[in-house]
Amino acid sequence: MKAVFPFLLLTTAAALAQEPTAPPSSKIPPQPRESWSGIKIKADDKPAFPEPPAGWDIKRDGIPHGKLVMISYDSKTVGTRRKMNVYTPPGYSTEKKYPVLYLLHGIGGDETEWARYAQPEILLDNLIADGKARPMIIVMPNGRAQKDDRPIGDIFAHIPAFLVFERDLLDDIIPTIESRYSVQSDREHRALAGLSMGGGQTMNIGFAHLDRFGWLGAFSSGPNAKRIEDLLPDPAAAKPLKLLWLSCGSRDGLLHVSQELHAEMTAKNVPHIWHVTDHAHDAPEWKQALYWFVQKLAFD
């Protein structure tokens, strides 16, 4: 399948690595921000972190390994039974309580996207073994909150379902995780992050519920991210935020969205990490972003 826009449904990492060159032929429902823009690199669009070290994403023998399992839950919001991928760290025990990262996919993905593109279980196993990341649970749900939540047909027509997902996350997914797993259920130990459409969802949901999430990460945020006047009308409300992460690739046709968010947060004096690499709207970008992001989740 040829990629003509960074949001198109793509099935392999190689396809995702293609540089976006044009907007889609289908009509996109109105979004808070421009869906396509020429790339203009600014002076502060630089990496905050180096390239990951050799072997960072290779499964290692001789270290403890966590588990990645698909579970089902009843969604009152959608009115059906849905699935989500859940990673539990090495040595997971009900005798301990763990922080949780809710990790959201893009408009062309589903609950398997992060596992296919970034293999979080390998990244976390390695980082935990090296003492560089806290043992945590990672929840990867389907952000398309509708009964047929497969990424098929005109995926842009599914945008309304990504809005409904806010209630599914808050009312169904989080309660399910907190009832089935031994977790720390306060905002200081609950993080939210996502790629592309999931990055926009993270900004919208996270800032609307700063009493629920202490750590936010938007990777290559999509144009669904609200404008600052709606996202953060009172900058003081962001003071309790432990971390705000904004990142994107310099060859990404949606770079302007992340640049706008960075500029808006800077103008509002909201502390954040700004990390720009030489990647495009692709799996390598999101994989390395996740690698560095989870290391910043101190959870203490």
Summary of the structure (lengths in Angstrom):
residues: 300
radius of gyration: 17.8
end to end distance: 44.6
largest distance: 53.1
contacts: 1009
relative contact order: 0.18
helix: 31%
strand: 18%
